[in-house]
Structures are given as structure tokens and as C-alpha cells.
Amino acid sequence: MINYSIAIMSCKPGTKKTEQTYSTKAYGTAQIHEVLDLDAFCKHIADHNSPFSKGTVKGILTDAVACLREQLLAGNKVVLGDLGSFHVELACEGADTTDEFNAQKIKDVNVRWTPGLEFKNLRSVAEFNLVPSRKAQADAIEVIRNEETIQGLE
């Protein structure tokens, strides 16, 4: 179940505001239920009938990350089956001519993930649950904790 809340924004989520203005609209924003660190994720994998322990899974994933990084820095694209593929894209400062362009114009190396089949169409199988925004939740908790608000409820 994917929890989401509704936010009013003047720009699509995940985009930067530019000279082009967007009309203000309501957008759904995903609410993270739980953050799994590497240990928790490895335990989750190990608990799903894996013949490998959490430590073995963690070692494999740790080595996989190091190897993936190595291959990307070598200019390779890595395809990991249903997980998808990884490659690099360059963020550059433009030059007026090809003669003026050099490696100093490269400002960042971004890793791009292209989803594999298991991730291509999550929308078709996802279930959604509308929940209050984090701010609305915090406001409600503050009201609950305010002694003046709960007087007479004893």
C-alpha cells in the first residue's frame, strides 16, 4: 500500500522552476512508510526463504555496489535483468563551439537507472491510501498534546 497526501504546488513535483511558470495545481506526493537501511534490507532478503544469511546478502550487495561503481566509471552500462540498467549521464556547461568544449565544462556525473520489467509498470499493481500530509499529522499531534485542548475529556 502506497500512502500519499495531496499538496498544492506551482511546479510539478521533481521538476525545477524555470522561466516557464506552471499554474498552481494539486498533486499527490508519496509518503514514505519506513526507511530500510542496508542491514534491514539484507535481513528482509534473508528472511524471504533465502539460503543465505543476512551477512552473506550484505556482503554480496556491498561488493555489487563497488563493482557497479567501477563499471560506471569505466564508461560501461550495467544491465541487471529485471532490476534494470545503470549508466552515467554528464551534466555540462555549454560551450559556443566544439573547440571550446573540454572536460572542465563537465560539472557532474549522474547515475541513471532505467527500470527493468519488474519496475516498468508499478502503477498497474499499486494500491493507494490517502493520508494527511506530514505537516497536518504534526499539527494534529500538537493539538492532542496540548493540555488545554483535552481538558474535560477525562
C-alpha angles and dihedrals in degrees: 000000000000113000116211138177130200121248130184110228138168091211132046112262111263095023130102123239110250134169086289108085125211125213114248110265140163115258133183115240122196116240114215110233098193138351114227115202120205093273093051092046092049090050089050090053092045091050092056097081092282116159087217129083124238089257093053092048090048091051092050093048092045091051090044091055092050091048093046090052091049092051094047091050087051088059096253130138113226119209114197102186114244091359089068137230135301128208139152129254125192126231106209142180108235125244127206093233138017089247090059094050117095139151090277087071090062104096102175144004111222124196113224125200121203109196121240125223095284090058103033099091109022089147092071092060102028122109119207134210123191112226133171117272118262089255092051089049091050091048091051092050090050090053091049092050094047105102093207091058094054099043111124094027092099 
